[in-house]
Amino acid sequence: MEISFVIGVLGNIFASLLFISPAKTFWRIVKKRSTEEFESIPYIILLLNASLWTYYGIIKPELLLVTINGFGAALGVIYVFIYLLFAPSKIKVKTFAMVGTLNVGFLVGAILITSFAMSRHAQVNTAGILCVCITIISFGSPLAVMKTVVTTKSVEFMPFFLTFFYFLVATTWGLYGILIHDTFILIPNSIGFFLGVAQLSLYAWYRNYPKPSEIKDDDLEEGKPRKSEDFVLEEIKPAKSEDCVLKVGKPNEHLNNNAP
């Protein structure tokens, strides 16, 4: 058994765990029947990225790429479908437009153009370049998380195990790219490897800092200055109509003011 195959299988296992990780979020969406403040773009990009890598794996051909990214694309379809099912009307229209543009228009266009207007070699190279570009774009999310960690001096929004598995995925697939001499696999995963190292370094540096949600009001009593990031908004519960009473004039006269 070749070592490249073993590394590829490990990469598939680690990547599968990453693809499954949003399941908890979507179970919450289903239970609450609302997308709340969650954005759709990460899952639209996930679907596009996995679909393009599946296509690249088919024309390369590279079986391990097809299996894991086919699995990721299938989960991406489920995630996007659930989001569309429970999103508010305005957000639903916006999400439909992005799905139609990226996951249908762009993807189908790329497949048709590379399949019928290019030689086999050019087809593989063009698909590989597209995969690299979309994967690099998807790194925007880890960069945003790193910025949050530095700004808040807290790792509250950067879970260790998720960060660690991102690092493992990039490491194994980068090594796989080296072993099979595939530059298109190597480039984005090399970037992902260094991002993973940076994230783990940030975690090690800031892990003992207090979380914003753990800051106590005792600091105010002691006269300690508070930074803007130290304030945490608590959940505001909607008021009942009987709680909102504006009294005017005589004690027995009042005006009910219904909460929105």
Sine and cosine of phi, psi and omega as CSV:
sin_phi,cos_phi,sin_psi,cos_psi,sin_omega,cos_omega
0.00,0.00,0.79,-0.61,-0.03,-1.00
-0.95,0.30,0.55,-0.84,-0.02,-1.00
-0.91,0.40,-0.51,0.86,0.01,-1.00
-0.88,0.47,-0.60,0.80,0.02,-1.00
-0.92,0.39,-0.67,0.74,0.02,-1.00
-0.88,0.47,-0.72,0.70,0.02,-1.00
-0.89,0.46,-0.66,0.75,0.02,-1.00
-0.89,0.45,-0.63,0.77,0.04,-1.00
-0.91,0.42,-0.67,0.74,0.07,-1.00
-0.87,0.48,-0.67,0.74,0.05,-1.00
-0.87,0.50,-0.64,0.77,0.05,-1.00
-0.89,0.45,-0.67,0.74,-0.01,-1.00
-0.90,0.44,-0.75,0.66,-0.01,-1.00
-0.90,0.44,-0.67,0.74,-0.01,-1.00
-0.92,0.40,-0.57,0.82,0.04,-1.00
-0.87,0.49,-0.66,0.75,0.02,-1.00
-0.89,0.45,-0.61,0.79,0.05,-1.00
-0.93,0.38,-0.67,0.74,0.01,-1.00
-0.89,0.45,-0.54,0.84,-0.02,-1.00
-0.99,0.17,-0.37,0.93,-0.13,-0.99
-0.82,0.57,-0.55,0.83,0.03,-1.00
-0.96,0.28,-0.07,1.00,-0.07,-1.00
-0.84,0.54,-0.60,0.80,0.00,-1.00
-0.89,0.46,-0.65,0.76,0.03,-1.00
-0.88,0.47,-0.70,0.71,-0.06,-1.00
-0.97,0.25,-0.43,0.90,0.13,-0.99
-0.91,0.40,-0.61,0.79,0.08,-1.00
-0.90,0.43,-0.67,0.74,0.03,-1.00
-0.88,0.48,-0.68,0.73,-0.01,-1.00
-0.91,0.42,-0.69,0.72,-0.03,-1.00
-0.91,0.42,-0.65,0.76,-0.02,-1.00
-1.00,0.03,-0.15,0.99,-0.01,-1.00
0.81,0.59,0.64,0.77,-0.01,-1.00
-0.38,-0.92,0.60,-0.80,0.06,-1.00
-0.99,0.11,-0.09,1.00,0.01,-1.00
0.76,0.65,-0.80,-0.59,-0.03,-1.00
-0.98,-0.17,0.15,0.99,-0.02,-1.00
-0.94,0.35,0.61,-0.79,0.02,-1.00
-1.00,-0.09,0.47,-0.88,-0.01,-1.00
-1.00,-0.01,-0.38,0.93,-0.16,-0.99
-0.86,0.51,-0.61,0.79,0.02,-1.00
-0.87,0.50,-0.57,0.82,-0.05,-1.00
-0.99,0.13,-0.48,0.88,0.11,-0.99
-0.92,0.39,-0.68,0.74,0.04,-1.00
-0.92,0.39,-0.63,0.77,0.05,-1.00
-0.85,0.53,-0.72,0.69,0.00,-1.00
-0.90,0.44,-0.70,0.72,0.00,-1.00
-0.90,0.43,-0.71,0.70,-0.03,-1.00
-0.88,0.47,-0.74,0.67,0.00,-1.00
-0.91,0.42,-0.61,0.80,0.00,-1.00
-0.91,0.41,-0.69,0.73,0.00,-1.00
-0.91,0.42,-0.66,0.75,0.02,-1.00
-0.93,0.38,-0.54,0.84,0.08,-1.00
-0.90,0.44,-0.70,0.71,0.03,-1.00
-0.88,0.47,-0.69,0.72,0.02,-1.00
-0.88,0.48,-0.67,0.74,0.01,-1.00
-0.90,0.43,-0.52,0.86,0.01,-1.00
-0.95,0.32,-0.71,0.71,-0.07,-1.00
-0.99,0.12,-0.24,0.97,-0.06,-1.00
-0.89,0.45,-0.82,0.57,-0.15,0.99
-1.00,-0.01,0.44,-0.90,-0.02,-1.00
-0.53,-0.85,0.98,-0.18,-0.15,-0.99
-0.85,0.52,-0.70,0.72,-0.06,-1.00
-0.90,0.44,-0.55,0.84,0.08,-1.00
-0.91,0.41,-0.66,0.75,-0.03,-1.00
-0.91,0.41,-0.70,0.71,-0.07,-1.00
-0.89,0.45,-0.77,0.64,-0.08,-1.00
-0.96,0.29,-0.65,0.76,-0.03,-1.00
-0.98,0.21,-0.46,0.89,0.15,-0.99
-0.90,0.44,-0.66,0.75,0.07,-1.00
-0.89,0.45,-0.69,0.72,0.01,-1.00
-0.90,0.43,-0.63,0.77,0.02,-1.00
-0.91,0.42,-0.65,0.76,0.03,-1.00
-0.89,0.47,-0.69,0.72,0.05,-1.00
-0.91,0.41,-0.61,0.79,0.04,-1.00
-0.87,0.50,-0.66,0.75,0.05,-1.00
-0.88,0.48,-0.69,0.72,0.00,-1.00
-0.90,0.44,-0.71,0.70,-0.01,-1.00
-0.87,0.49,-0.74,0.68,-0.03,-1.00
-0.91,0.42,-0.64,0.77,0.01,-1.00
-0.88,0.47,-0.71,0.70,0.01,-1.00
-0.89,0.46,-0.66,0.75,0.01,-1.00
-0.88,0.48,-0.72,0.69,0.01,-1.00
-0.90,0.44,-0.54,0.84,-0.05,-1.00
-0.92,0.39,-0.59,0.81,-0.12,-0.99
-0.92,-0.40,0.05,1.00,0.00,-1.00
-0.96,0.26,0.52,-0.86,0.11,-0.99
-0.88,0.48,0.34,-0.94,-0.13,-0.99
-0.82,0.58,-0.76,0.65,-0.05,-1.00
-0.90,0.44,-0.69,0.73,0.01,-1.00
-0.93,0.36,-0.57,0.82,0.02,-1.00
-0.88,0.47,-0.68,0.73,0.02,-1.00
-0.89,0.45,-0.70,0.72,0.01,-1.00
-0.89,0.45,-0.67,0.74,0.00,-1.00
-0.92,0.39,-0.66,0.75,0.07,-1.00
-0.84,0.54,-0.67,0.74,-0.01,-1.00
-0.90,0.44,-0.68,0.73,0.01,-1.00
-0.92,0.39,-0.66,0.75,0.03,-1.00
-0.89,0.46,-0.70,0.72,0.01,-1.00
-0.90,0.44,-0.61,0.79,-0.03,-1.00
-0.96,0.26,-0.76,0.65,-0.12,-0.99
-1.00,0.03,-0.80,0.60,-0.13,-0.99
-0.99,0.16,-0.32,0.95,0.04,-1.00
-0.93,-0.37,-0.90,0.44,-0.07,-1.00
-0.87,0.50,-0.83,0.56,-0.04,-1.00
-0.90,0.43,-0.72,0.69,-0.06,-1.00
-0.90,0.43,-0.76,0.65,0.00,-1.00
-0.90,0.44,-0.66,0.75,0.03,-1.00
-0.87,0.49,-0.70,0.72,0.00,-1.00
-0.89,0.46,-0.67,0.74,-0.01,-1.00
-0.92,0.40,-0.70,0.71,-0.03,-1.00
-0.91,0.41,-0.71,0.71,-0.04,-1.00
-0.91,0.43,-0.73,0.68,-0.03,-1.00
-0.94,0.34,-0.45,0.89,-0.05,-1.00
-0.98,0.18,-0.60,0.80,-0.14,-0.99
-0.93,-0.36,-0.23,0.97,-0.07,-1.00
-0.90,-0.43,0.12,0.99,-0.07,-1.00
-0.68,-0.73,0.39,-0.92,0.13,-0.99
-0.95,0.30,0.21,-0.98,-0.03,-1.00
-0.86,0.52,-0.69,0.72,-0.01,-1.00
-0.89,0.45,-0.73,0.69,0.01,-1.00
-0.91,0.41,-0.57,0.82,0.02,-1.00
-0.88,0.48,-0.73,0.68,0.00,-1.00
-0.90,0.43,-0.70,0.71,-0.02,-1.00
-0.90,0.44,-0.69,0.73,-0.01,-1.00
-0.91,0.41,-0.70,0.72,0.04,-1.00
-0.89,0.46,-0.64,0.77,0.03,-1.00
-0.90,0.44,-0.67,0.75,0.03,-1.00
-0.89,0.45,-0.68,0.73,0.03,-1.00
-0.88,0.48,-0.67,0.74,0.02,-1.00
-0.88,0.48,-0.70,0.72,0.01,-1.00
-0.88,0.48,-0.71,0.70,-0.04,-1.00
-0.89,0.46,-0.74,0.68,-0.02,-1.00
-0.91,0.40,-0.61,0.79,0.02,-1.00
-0.90,0.43,-0.67,0.75,0.03,-1.00
-0.90,0.44,-0.64,0.77,0.05,-1.00
-0.87,0.50,-0.61,0.79,-0.01,-1.00
-0.92,0.40,-0.25,0.97,0.04,-1.00
-0.96,0.29,-0.10,1.00,0.03,-1.00
-0.86,0.51,-0.56,0.83,-0.02,-1.00
-0.91,0.41,-0.77,0.64,0.06,-1.00
-0.87,0.50,-0.58,0.81,0.02,-1.00
-0.91,0.42,-0.64,0.77,0.03,-1.00
-0.90,0.44,-0.63,0.78,0.03,-1.00
-0.91,0.42,-0.66,0.75,0.02,-1.00
-0.88,0.47,-0.64,0.77,0.04,-1.00
-0.88,0.47,-0.66,0.75,0.02,-1.00
-0.89,0.46,-0.66,0.75,0.01,-1.00
-0.88,0.47,-0.71,0.70,-0.01,-1.00
-0.92,0.40,-0.65,0.76,-0.04,-1.00
-0.92,0.39,-0.71,0.70,-0.06,-1.00
-1.00,-0.01,-0.19,0.98,-0.09,-1.00
0.81,0.58,0.66,0.75,-0.02,-1.00
-0.55,-0.84,0.60,-0.80,0.04,-1.00
-0.99,-0.15,0.30,0.95,-0.05,-1.00
-0.83,0.55,-0.57,0.82,-0.07,-1.00
-0.98,-0.21,0.29,0.96,0.06,-1.00
-0.75,-0.66,0.99,0.13,-0.03,-1.00
-0.85,0.53,0.70,-0.71,-0.09,-1.00
-0.89,0.47,-0.76,0.65,-0.11,-0.99
-0.91,0.41,-0.61,0.79,0.05,-1.00
-0.90,0.43,-0.69,0.72,0.03,-1.00
-0.89,0.46,-0.67,0.74,-0.02,-1.00
-0.90,0.43,-0.65,0.76,0.00,-1.00
-0.95,0.32,-0.54,0.84,0.15,-0.99
-0.84,0.54,-0.69,0.72,0.01,-1.00
-0.89,0.45,-0.70,0.72,0.00,-1.00
-0.90,0.44,-0.66,0.75,0.02,-1.00
-0.88,0.48,-0.75,0.66,-0.01,-1.00
-0.89,0.45,-0.63,0.78,-0.02,-1.00
-0.91,0.41,-0.76,0.65,-0.05,-1.00
-0.92,0.39,-0.67,0.74,-0.01,-1.00
-0.96,0.28,-0.51,0.86,0.10,-0.99
-0.90,0.43,-0.68,0.73,0.05,-1.00
-0.91,0.42,-0.62,0.78,0.04,-1.00
-0.89,0.46,-0.66,0.75,0.04,-1.00
-0.88,0.48,-0.61,0.80,0.04,-1.00
-0.92,0.39,-0.71,0.70,-0.07,-1.00
-0.91,0.41,-0.57,0.82,-0.01,-1.00
-0.98,-0.18,0.11,0.99,0.06,-1.00
0.86,0.52,0.74,0.67,0.02,-1.00
-0.91,-0.41,0.97,-0.26,-0.04,-1.00
-0.90,0.43,-0.58,0.81,-0.06,-1.00
-0.93,0.38,-0.49,0.87,0.10,-1.00
-0.98,0.18,-0.61,0.79,-0.08,-1.00
-0.93,0.38,-0.71,0.71,-0.13,-0.99
-0.85,0.52,-0.85,0.52,-0.05,-1.00
-0.91,0.42,-0.54,0.84,-0.02,-1.00
-0.97,0.24,-0.43,0.90,0.13,-0.99
-0.92,0.40,-0.68,0.73,0.07,-1.00
-0.89,0.46,-0.69,0.72,0.03,-1.00
-0.88,0.48,-0.58,0.81,0.03,-1.00
-0.89,0.47,-0.75,0.66,-0.02,-1.00
-0.92,0.38,-0.58,0.82,0.10,-0.99
-0.90,0.44,-0.64,0.77,0.03,-1.00
-0.89,0.45,-0.68,0.73,0.05,-1.00
-0.87,0.49,-0.69,0.72,0.00,-1.00
-0.89,0.45,-0.68,0.74,0.01,-1.00
-0.91,0.42,-0.70,0.72,0.02,-1.00
-0.91,0.41,-0.57,0.82,0.05,-1.00
-0.91,0.41,-0.68,0.73,0.06,-1.00
-0.88,0.48,-0.65,0.76,0.00,-1.00
-0.88,0.47,-0.71,0.70,0.00,-1.00
-0.89,0.45,-0.58,0.81,-0.05,-1.00
-0.96,0.28,-0.68,0.74,-0.14,-0.99
-0.98,-0.22,0.02,1.00,-0.14,-0.99
-0.91,0.42,-0.43,0.90,-0.01,-1.00
-1.00,-0.06,-0.01,1.00,0.06,-1.00
-0.96,0.27,0.54,-0.84,0.02,-1.00
-0.92,0.39,0.61,-0.79,0.06,-1.00
-0.96,0.28,0.53,-0.85,0.04,-1.00
-0.81,0.58,-0.58,0.81,-0.04,-1.00
-0.97,0.26,-0.15,0.99,-0.03,-1.00
-0.98,-0.21,-0.03,1.00,-0.03,-1.00
-0.93,0.37,0.77,-0.64,-0.10,-0.99
-1.00,-0.09,0.41,-0.91,0.03,-1.00
-0.95,0.31,-0.18,0.98,0.01,-1.00
-0.86,0.50,-0.47,0.89,-0.01,-1.00
-0.88,0.47,-0.59,0.80,0.01,-1.00
-0.93,0.36,-0.65,0.76,-0.01,-1.00
-0.91,0.42,-0.53,0.85,0.00,-1.00
-0.99,0.12,-0.03,1.00,0.03,-1.00
0.99,0.17,0.30,0.95,0.01,-1.00
-0.98,0.22,0.67,-0.74,0.03,-1.00
-0.91,0.41,0.55,-0.84,0.02,-1.00
-0.93,-0.37,0.68,-0.73,0.08,-1.00
-1.00,0.02,0.36,-0.93,-0.05,-1.00
-0.87,0.49,-0.54,0.84,-0.04,-1.00
-0.98,0.22,-0.12,0.99,0.00,-1.00
-0.99,0.16,-0.23,0.97,-0.04,-1.00
-1.00,0.03,0.75,-0.66,0.01,-1.00
-0.87,-0.49,0.82,-0.57,0.01,-1.00
-0.96,0.27,0.76,-0.65,0.07,-1.00
-1.00,0.03,0.35,-0.94,0.00,-1.00
-0.91,0.42,0.76,-0.65,0.03,-1.00
-0.99,-0.12,0.89,-0.46,-0.02,-1.00
-1.00,0.08,0.67,-0.74,0.01,-1.00
-0.90,0.44,0.67,-0.74,-0.01,-1.00
-0.98,0.18,0.54,-0.84,0.10,-1.00
-0.99,0.16,0.44,-0.90,-0.07,-1.00
-0.87,0.50,-0.57,0.82,-0.04,-1.00
-0.96,0.27,-0.24,0.97,0.01,-1.00
-0.99,0.10,-0.32,0.95,-0.07,-1.00
-0.98,-0.19,1.00,0.03,-0.05,-1.00
-0.83,-0.56,0.80,-0.60,0.03,-1.00
-0.96,-0.28,0.93,-0.37,-0.04,-1.00
-1.00,-0.03,0.75,-0.66,0.03,-1.00
-0.69,-0.73,0.42,-0.91,0.10,-0.99
0.93,0.37,-0.78,-0.63,-0.05,-1.00
-0.96,0.27,0.37,-0.93,-0.02,-1.00
-0.87,0.50,-0.48,0.88,-0.06,-1.00
-1.00,0.01,-0.02,1.00,-0.03,-1.00
-0.96,-0.27,0.72,-0.69,0.03,-1.00
-0.50,-0.87,0.30,-0.96,0.00,-1.00
-0.82,-0.57,0.86,-0.51,0.05,-1.00
-0.97,0.23,0.70,-0.72,0.04,-1.00
-0.84,-0.54,0.98,-0.22,-0.06,-1.00
-0.93,0.37,0.66,-0.75,0.07,-1.00
-0.96,0.28,0.54,-0.84,0.01,-1.00
-0.91,0.41,0.00,0.00,0.00,0.00
